[in-house]
Every structure is written in C-alpha cells, then in structure tokens.
C-alpha cells in the first residue's frame, strides 16, 4: 500500500498561460477640428453603456489632424457600428495599424524642438512680453533657451522656458 500524497508533497499547480490580448488599432476619420469631440463622444458612449463595444484606448495626436486612433479587441465591423453612432465621426480608414506605427505619437516632443541658435523669437510671457529676441543657446534637457533682446543697446542674456517664446523667423545668420 502506497502512502497518499500530502498537500505539501503534491506537485505544484502550473499557472495558467497569461491571456493574450490581440488588440487592433483603427483610425477613425473625423470632421475637421472635431477630433477631441469624437474621442469624448466615444468615451461617453462606453461609460453610459450605450454600446457594448470594448475600447482599450483612444489616442488623439495633434500631429494627425482629422483622425482619432482607437485601440480595441473588436473586429472591424464592430468599430464601423461605433463610428455610425458617434457624432462628427465620418468613416473608418481602410486597414488597421500597429502600435509600432503609432508609437511616435505617444512620445512627447521637447518644447524647444525646432528652435536653433540664431532664430528670432518673440517672448510671450514674463516681464519682456512682446519683445523680440535672438536665440543664443538652447538647453534641450531643461527645455530652456537663452536669448538676447533684439533691439536692446546692451546685450543681456536672458534665460526663459521654451514654451514662453514664439518663433518669428528661422535661419537667421549671425
């Protein structure tokens, strides 16, 4: 007669394989300048249980005007139903995309991107608001730029945040 295995000597249970999500990313064409409204309407339809369509995420990138990206485990025909019930949503773009193709929309761009030394900018905040200045140094890590006022008699370097300036003219030779 063999002894019965005790719970401590029994083989440990193998954990179940993790559930794999096969989410798709679809592009919904919208009315011009209504991208945020479409995203809000999709969110409202899901939260109020007006639809049983599952949506994992909604992306409204500024660089992609006229489109809203929707991540979902649903099939294409279900997303077409969602487009029909949401105001300002016009159509579903053909095909689907991957996260690798839209991943660059998820990475924030630095505020000082596109501002180089020698660029003429206008200060839009602070004590020198409205003054034009020439960029002397760009610090991308801190998102700050050092400028000298354009029409000042004595050149005084001023360090301002990158979002406190507006580019007026690029490629100015020093």
N, C-alpha and C positions, 0 to 999 in steps of 0.2 A: 504494500500500500504506500503510495507516494504522498508526501505531505502537501496540503493545499497551499498555494502561494499566498502569502500575506500581502496586504496592500503595500508594504514597504519593499518587498522583493519583486513585485509585479513590474513589467516593463512600462516605462513612462509613455504616456499617450503622445502620439506625434501630432503637433499642432497642425491645424488645417492650413492649406495654402492660402496666402492672402488673396483677397478678392481683387481682381484686376479690373480697373476701370478703362473702358475704351471710349474715352470722351473724344468728341469731334469738335472742331471749331468751324463755325459757319459765319459768313459775312452777310449782314442784312443791310441792303441799300435803304437809305432814309431820305426824307426831304432835306434839302439844304439847310444847314444851321439848326437841325432838329435832332441831332444825334443824342444829346443828353436827355431830351424829352422821350425819345424812343426807349432808351435804357431805363428811365424811371417808370415808363408805362409797362415794360416787360416785368420789372421788379414788382410793381403793384399788382399785375395780373397773377403772379406767382404767390405773393403774400396773401392776397384775398381769396385764394383758391378758385379764381375764375377759370383756371386751366390746370390740368394735371400734368402738363409738360414739365419735365425736370430741366432746370438750367443750373449749371455749376457756377459759371461766372459770366459777367458781362464786361466787355472792355470797350471804352470809348477813347481811342487815341486821338490826340489833337492833330497829329500829322496825317491822319487818314480821314479827310473830310467826306461826309456823305455816307459813312459806313459805321456800323456797330458790330463788333465781334462777339459772338455768343458761343460759350463752351457748354456742351451738353452730351449726355449719353444717348440721346434720342436720335431717331432716323431723320433723314431729310424731310420727308413728308410731314412729320410732326412739327418741325420748325416752320414749314410753309403755313401750317394752320396757325401757328403763333403770329406770324407776320400778318396774316389776314385780320386778326383781331386787335392788333396794336395800331393806334393812330400814328400817322407820319412814317410808318414802315412801308416801304414801297414794294420791295421784292427781295428774294433770296439770291445771292450771287451763285453762279454755277460752281459746282465742286465744293470741296472743303479744304481747309488748310491745317497745318500742324503747328504745334507750339514753337518749334524751331523757327518757323517762318514769321511768327508774330512776336517772338521773344524780345526783339529790339524795341518794341513799343513799351515794354514793361520796365526798361532801364531808364531812369530819369537822366535827362541831359543836363550838363552843368550850365548854370546861369550865364557864365562868361564864354560859352561856346560861340564862336563866330566873331569874337572881339579880339583884335590883334593890336600890337603896338602901332601907333600912328593913326589909328581910327579916330575920327571925330565923333564925339558923343555929346548928348545933352543930358545934364543932370535933371532928374525928375523928382527928387526928394532931397530934403535936408536944407541947410542954410543957403546953398548955392543953387537952389531950384531955378531952372530956366537958363542957366549959364551953359555955354558950350565949352568943351574941353578936349584936349588931345590925350589919348591913352599913352602912357609911358611904360607901364609894366602891368602884366596880367598874372595873378596868382590863382591858378585853377583849383588848387587844393582848398584854399579858404574861400573861393568864389568872390574874390575882391580884385579891384583894379585900382591902379594908381594913375591919376590924371593930373594934368596941369591946365589951369583955366586958359582958354583960347585967347582972350583979349586982355589979359592982365599985364601990367607993366613989369611986375616982379614974378618970375615963375615959381610958384609954390606948389610942391607935390601934395595932392590930396588923395587919401585912400578912401574909397567908397565901396559899398557892396555892389555886386554885379547887377542885381535887379533894380538898382537905383539910377540906372542910366538907360538911355535910348540911343541906338546907333543912328547917326545922322548921315555920315559919309564914310565909306570904306576905302582902303588902299590909298591913303594919303602919304606921299613921300615926305620924309623929314628933311 
